Amino acid sequence: MLSNSKSSSLPSTQVVMTRDEGLQYYRVMQLMRRMELKADQLYKQKIIRGFCHLYDGQEACAVGIEAAINPTDHLITSYRAHGYTYTRGGTVKEILAELTGRRGGIAKGKGGSMHMYCKNFYGGNGIVGAQVPLGAGVALACKYQGKNELCVCLYGDGAANQGQIFETYNMAALWKLPVIFICENNRYGMGTSVERAAASTDYYKRGEFIPGLRVDGMDVLCVREATRFAADHCRSGKGPIIMELQTYRYHGHSMSDPGISYRTREEVQEVRSKSDPISNLKDRMLSNNMASVEELKEIDVDVRKEIEDAAQFATTDPEPPLEELCNHIFSNNPEVAVRGTNPWSKLKSVS
């Protein structure tokens, strides 16, 4: 669906996917899925502590978006960030090691689940909706530098009612910033369904003066083509655009949420059986003779091995030493002491 279109064209309804593209999409989505299932296991073993928000079920969103933008483009998201950390260039080993708080983690073991970064990827942000104005700032830099780059700015349906998002819409539209605002609507904000939380669940229409798209977020090709359309819109100087990806998370909001107190097991199972992004892509490739069952099984075996190797590293790599606790706060890494919590004699006390 398209609302308030200021463009003469529409997203393509006929798409081409090559065999190599299909195999790549399948592999990345399987790797994301297995990585999150491993994180679930490590959390239940109390090897991962603290907050942990898993992305399984939503893989088509990340893979479809990345297939349509450039590595030099920019991306910022909420705390459900493991998948995007991988698509933006992080490794499974770095991601799992970050979750277990190890030195080899992508943020050196000090960021955890919600704070992962790599080139042109600005997190992993824990404050609900706060990444949206930050993403508009990145888009402003893109426009200022004149490199024809854009920023993809993601948030969930739970954040969609935040006032700062609407303030950002206004500035982005006034300044015609090259930003794609993407609402990953997985139907539940924490434990509250969208129908109970929002007077209007047409999130793609929320921009009012900004054109919007509603997209099947469980279909990697739908996401890819819609993102291509949105990216072309931004690069042509027309300003921002909104996308609502209708998707679903299989786990609860976080690992502390079993995810079945506000929805039924039957609902989750129905989505898994009818709309799973990996199964749908697999069936499409097999029915069109683009891959064999054996080829896909071989990918599955390779993915499982990569995950197990990464998990082994994430559970044996050393934790960062205490001397690094206060590094990367200031550019010159001065000695830092926190009043009343300073048991290390080498640090100067602060009065």
C-alpha positions in Angstrom: 0.0 0.0 0.0 1.1 3.5 -0.7 -0.1 6.6 1.1 0.2 10.3 0.1 2.4 9.5 -2.9 4.3 12.4 -4.3 6.1 10.2 -6.8 5.0 9.5 -10.3 6.1 5.9 -10.1 5.2 3.0 -7.8 7.2 0.1 -6.4 7.6 -2.7 -8.8 5.1 -5.6 -8.6 7.3 -7.9 -10.7 10.8 -8.6 -9.4 13.8 -10.7 -10.5 15.8 -12.7 -8.0 18.8 -14.6 -9.3 19.8 -18.0 -8.0 22.9 -16.5 -6.3 20.8 -13.8 -4.6 18.3 -16.4 -3.3 21.0 -18.6 -1.9 22.7 -15.6 -0.2 19.4 -14.3 1.3 18.7 -17.9 2.5 22.1 -18.2 4.1 22.0 -14.9 5.9 18.5 -15.4 7.2 19.4 -18.9 8.5 22.5 -17.5 10.1 20.5 -14.8 11.9 17.9 -17.3 13.0 20.5 -19.8 14.4 22.5 -17.0 16.0 19.4 -15.8 17.9 18.5 -19.4 19.0 22.0 -19.8 20.3 21.7 -16.5 22.2 18.5 -17.9 23.7 20.4 -21.0 24.8 23.3 -19.1 26.3 21.0 -16.7 28.1 19.1 -19.6 29.7 22.4 -21.1 30.8 23.2 -17.7 32.5 26.2 -17.2 30.2 24.5 -14.1 28.7 23.3 -11.7 31.4 21.3 -8.5 31.4 19.0 -7.3 28.5 18.7 -9.5 25.4 16.2 -8.8 22.7 16.0 -11.4 19.9 15.2 -10.9 16.2 14.0 -14.3 15.1 11.0 -14.1 12.8 12.0 -10.7 11.5 14.9 -11.7 9.3 13.4 -10.7 6.0 13.3 -7.1 7.2 17.1 -6.8 7.7 18.1 -8.9 4.7 15.6 -7.2 2.3 16.7 -3.7 3.4 20.4 -4.5 3.0 19.8 -6.0 -0.4 18.5 -2.6 -1.6 20.9 -0.1 -0.1 24.7 0.4 -0.4 27.3 -0.4 2.3 28.2 3.3 2.2 24.6 4.2 3.3 23.9 4.5 7.0 21.6 2.6 9.4 20.5 3.1 13.0 18.0 0.9 14.9 16.5 0.1 18.3 17.7 -2.4 20.8 16.6 -5.4 18.7 19.9 -5.0 16.9 21.8 -8.3 16.5 20.6 -9.0 12.9 21.6 -5.5 11.7 25.0 -5.7 13.4 25.6 -8.8 11.2 24.3 -7.3 7.9 26.3 -4.1 8.5 29.5 -6.0 8.7 29.8 -7.6 12.1 30.6 -11.3 12.5 28.7 -13.9 14.5 31.7 -14.4 16.6 31.9 -10.7 17.5 28.1 -10.5 18.2 28.0 -13.5 20.5 31.1 -12.5 22.3 29.6 -9.1 22.9 26.5 -10.8 24.4 28.7 -12.7 26.7 30.7 -9.6 27.7 34.1 -10.8 26.2 37.1 -8.8 25.0 36.5 -10.0 21.4 33.0 -8.6 21.3 32.2 -6.0 18.7 32.1 -3.3 21.4 34.9 -5.0 23.3 32.5 -6.6 25.7 31.2 -3.4 27.2 28.1 -2.7 25.1 26.0 -5.9 25.4 22.9 -6.7 23.4 21.7 -3.2 22.9 24.9 -1.4 22.1 26.7 -2.8 19.0 28.3 -0.7 16.4 30.3 -1.0 13.2 31.1 1.1 10.1 28.0 3.1 9.0 26.0 1.5 11.7 25.1 3.6 14.8 23.5 0.9 17.1 21.7 -0.6 18.9 19.9 2.1 21.0 18.2 1.3 24.3 16.0 4.4 24.8 12.7 3.8 23.0 12.4 6.0 19.9 15.6 8.0 20.7 17.4 6.7 17.6 14.9 8.4 15.2 16.2 12.0 15.7 19.7 10.6 15.7 19.1 9.0 12.4 17.7 12.3 11.0 21.0 13.9 12.2 22.9 11.3 10.2 20.7 12.0 7.2 21.4 15.8 7.6 25.2 14.9 7.5 24.5 12.9 4.3 22.9 15.9 2.7 25.5 18.3 3.9 28.4 16.2 2.6 26.7 15.7 -0.8 27.7 12.1 -1.3 24.3 10.9 -2.4 24.1 8.7 0.7 21.0 8.1 2.9 20.1 6.9 6.4 17.8 4.0 7.2 16.2 4.8 10.6 14.3 1.9 12.2 12.0 1.8 15.2 9.2 -0.5 16.4 5.5 -0.1 16.7 5.9 0.4 20.4 8.0 3.5 19.7 5.7 4.8 17.0 3.7 7.0 19.4 6.7 8.8 20.8 6.6 12.6 20.3 10.2 12.9 19.3 9.4 10.8 16.2 6.8 13.3 15.0 9.2 16.2 15.7 11.7 14.4 13.6 9.3 13.9 10.7 8.7 17.6 10.7 12.3 18.6 10.5 13.1 15.9 7.9 10.3 17.0 5.7 11.2 20.7 6.0 14.8 20.0 5.2 14.1 17.2 2.6 16.5 14.9 4.4 17.5 11.6 2.7 16.1 9.4 5.4 13.9 6.2 5.2 11.9 6.0 8.4 11.0 2.3 8.9 8.5 1.0 11.5 9.1 -2.7 12.1 5.6 -3.5 13.2 5.9 -6.9 14.9 2.4 -6.4 16.4 3.4 -6.1 20.0 5.1 -3.3 21.9 6.5 -5.2 24.9 3.4 -7.1 26.0 0.8 -4.8 24.4 -0.8 -5.4 21.1 -0.8 -2.6 18.5 -4.7 -2.4 18.7 -4.5 -1.6 22.4 -1.7 0.9 22.1 -2.5 2.9 19.0 -5.7 4.7 18.0 -4.5 4.2 14.4 -2.4 1.2 13.4 -1.7 2.6 10.0 1.8 3.4 10.9 2.8 4.1 7.2 0.3 7.0 7.2 1.6 8.6 10.4 3.8 11.0 8.5 0.8 12.8 7.0 2.9 15.1 4.8 5.5 12.3 4.2 4.7 9.5 1.7 4.4 6.1 3.2 4.5 2.4 2.2 3.0 -0.6 3.9 5.0 -3.7 3.2 4.9 -7.5 3.8 7.8 -7.7 6.2 7.9 -11.5 6.1 8.7 -11.6 2.4 12.4 -10.7 1.7 11.6 -9.7 -1.9 8.8 -7.4 -0.9 11.1 -5.6 1.5 13.9 -5.4 -1.0 11.7 -3.8 -3.7 10.0 -1.4 -1.4 13.4 -0.3 0.0 14.7 0.2 -3.5 11.7 2.4 -4.2 12.2 4.4 -1.0 16.0 4.7 -1.6 15.4 6.1 -5.1 12.9 8.6 -3.6 15.5 9.8 -1.1 18.4 10.0 -3.5 16.3 12.0 -6.0 16.1 14.8 -3.5 12.4 14.4 -2.6 13.0 14.1 1.1 12.0 11.4 3.6 9.7 8.5 3.2 8.1 6.1 5.7 7.9 2.3 5.5 5.8 0.1 7.7 7.1 -3.5 7.6 4.4 -5.9 8.9 6.4 -8.6 10.6 6.4 -10.8 13.7 8.8 -11.8 16.5 8.8 -15.4 17.7 10.4 -14.7 21.1 9.0 -12.4 23.7 9.9 -8.8 23.9 13.1 -9.7 25.7 14.5 -12.9 27.2 12.7 -12.0 30.5 9.4 -12.2 28.7 8.1 -15.7 27.8 6.0 -14.1 25.1 2.8 -16.2 25.6 1.0 -14.3 28.5 -0.5 -11.8 26.0 -0.7 -14.0 22.9 -1.3 -17.7 22.5 1.1 -20.4 21.5 -1.3 -21.2 18.6 -0.9 -17.6 17.3 2.9 -17.9 17.2 2.7 -21.4 15.6 0.3 -20.2 12.9 2.7 -17.4 11.9 5.6 -19.9 11.9 3.6 -22.3 9.7 2.1 -19.9 7.2 4.4 -16.8 7.0 7.9 -17.8 8.1 10.4 -15.7 6.0 12.9 -18.5 5.7 10.5 -21.3 4.9 8.7 -19.0 2.3 12.0 -18.3 0.5 13.0 -21.9 0.6 9.7 -23.1 -0.9 9.9 -20.4 -3.6 13.4 -21.4 -4.6 12.6 -25.2 -4.6 9.3 -24.7 -6.6 11.1 -22.7 -9.2 14.1 -25.1 -9.5 16.5 -22.4 -8.3 18.1 -24.8 -5.7 17.9 -28.4 -4.6 17.0 -29.7 -1.1 20.6 -30.9 -0.8 22.1 -27.5 -1.5 20.0 -25.8 1.1 20.8 -28.6 3.6 24.4 -28.0 3.0 24.0 -24.3 3.8 22.2 -25.3 7.0 25.1 -27.5 8.0 27.6 -24.7 7.3 25.6 -22.2 9.3 25.3 -24.5 12.3 29.0 -25.0 12.3 29.7 -21.3 12.1 27.3 -20.7 15.0 28.9 -23.4 17.2 32.4 -22.1 16.5 31.3 -18.6 17.4 29.6 -19.8 20.6 32.8 -21.7 21.6 34.8 -18.4 21.2 32.1 -16.4 23.0 32.3 -18.7 26.1 36.1 -19.0 26.2 37.4 -15.6 25.2 38.7 -13.5 28.2 36.6 -10.8 29.7 38.0 -7.3 29.3 40.4 -6.3 32.2 39.2 -3.8 34.8 41.7 -1.2 33.5 39.6 -0.9 30.3 36.4 -0.2 32.3 36.5 3.6 31.7 38.1 3.6 28.3 36.3 5.0 25.3 34.5 7.6 27.3 36.8 10.5 26.4 38.9 10.8 23.3 42.2 10.8 25.2 41.3 8.1 27.8 42.2 10.0 30.9 42.2 8.2 34.2 38.6 8.1 35.5 37.4 7.4 39.0 33.8 7.2 40.2 33.2 8.7 43.6 32.4 6.0 46.2 33.0 3.1 43.9 36.8 3.1 43.5 38.5 0.1 44.9 41.5 0.2 42.5 44.4 1.9 44.1 45.9 2.9 40.7 43.0 5.2 40.1 42.9 8.7 41.7 40.0 9.3 44.0 37.5 12.0 43.1 36.1 14.2 45.8 
